[in-house]
Amino acid sequence: MENPQKVTLFLGKFSSQKRLNSFLEEHYDEDAEVSSEFMEAFQIEYIDHDFQEVDFYTNKTSKEAIFKDFSYVESFIKEIPELDWKAYNSIILLYNFKYPGTIKETKNVKFIATFEYKEEANNP
């Protein structure tokens, strides 16, 4: 699922930042295999945290306000569909990752799409 210059967007609805963090928190089993609720729910084997951005937001209702501080967003924000942003409060972006879309939605999180992004000179 690793794919350079791709970013995969998931949106979620959680009761709190703590619950979102718990959903993403990784655990290791006795064989040193890593998993999290998120990884299990979407059948993702590996996530490189250097290329993951997450946000829990409140009182933001426009796409521009919600995505304002994400890396490289200028290169793909126009591709993000217009949605009912009030229905969500959490964003998970996985860079250099193309999710195959095998599972579209769970109780709390929805796969939206994968986009191409460009590393701009003005981005970190």
N, C-alpha and C positions, 0 to 999 in steps of 0.2 A: 504494500500500500504506500510505501515511500515513493514520492514523486516530486522532484525539484520543481520549483516555481508554481506549485499548486497549494491552495489553502482550502481547507474543508471547514464549513460552518455548521455548528450545532447550536440550537437555541433551547433554553430550558426554563422551567418554572419551579422554583424551590421556595420553601418556607423561610429560609434564611441563608446567609453567607456560610454559616457553619454546616448546614445541610448540603450545600453545593460542594464545599470542601470535602465533606465525608464521602460524597458520591465519587469524587475524583481521587481520593486518597488511595494510594497503592499499598498492597499487602503482598508479602512473600510467603509462599508455602514451604513445606519441608524440603522440596526439591529446588528451592531458590527461583521458582517461577513467579513472575509478578502478575498481579491482576488488581482490578478495581471494579466497583459497580459499573462505572462507565465502560471500561474495557469489556467486561462480560456482557453488558447489555447490547453493545454494538459489535461484539465479536472481533475486537481489535486486539492483536497480539502484542503490539509494542507501540509506545508513544515516547518520542524524544522530547523531553520537557524543555529543552533549549529552544524548541520550535512550537511551543504551546502558549497561547494567551487566553486568559479567563477573566471574566468580569461578572460581578453581581451588581445590578443597577436598580435604582428606584427613581421615580419621578422623571424618567426620560421617555418621551413618546415619539421622537423622530429618529429615523435611521441615522442622520448626520450626527445628532447629539450622542447617540448610543455608541457609534463606531469611531468617534472623533479621535481617541487616543490609541487606536490599534496600529500596529506596524503595517506599512505598505498599503493602508486602506484606500489611499487615493487611487491606486491602480485597479481596484476591484469593487469599490462601493457602488458604482453604477449598475453592476451586475446583480447585486443583492436585491431580491424582489421586495416590493412594498408589502409589508405584513401588518397585522394588528400588534404593534409592539407592546401594547399594554398586556397582552396575553402571555408575555415572557418577562423574565427578569435576570436571565443569565445567558452569557455567551461563552462558547468554547470554540476557539480557532486553533486548528492544527495546521501549521505551515509545513511545506514539503511533504504533504500527505494527501493522497487521493482516496477517499473512502468509497468503496464500491457500491454503497447504498443497499446492501443486502437487508438491513433492518432500517426502516424509515423512522420509526417512532417508538418510544417507550412511555411509561407513565409520566415521566418528568421532562424528557428531552426529545427533541425532534431534529433529525438530519435535514438540513436545508439544501445544501448544494456544495459542489467543489468549484472553485474559481481559479483562474490564473492570476498570479500577482507578479509585479515587477519591483525589484529592489531599487528604490529611488535614492538618489544621492543625499536627500534631506532626511532620510529615515535612519534610525539607529541600526 
